[in-house]
């Protein structure tokens, strides 16, 4: 029984070493940081708007490799820092 487990683990270990040794592709997006900041306040849609706390705010865009998210503060504020120049979509979900 022990021999069969070792036989299965050994090829997996070889595959992970080979994958790590591969050179990066030329067309991969390079992560760039910038100096832009996007800030805001999430408000309720009530007749007397009030700031909403603990709302998940997400930002995505072509300049970001993956989207980022944050949670609003007690006064509904959020901020995304060090963004490269580009177009972004900001959404909020409670």
Secondary structure, DSSP 8 states (H G I E B T S, - for coil): -HHHHHHHHHHHHHHHHHHHHS---TT-------SEEEEEE-B--SSS--B-SS-EEEEEETT-SS-EEEE--TTSEEEEEEE-SS-EEEEEE-
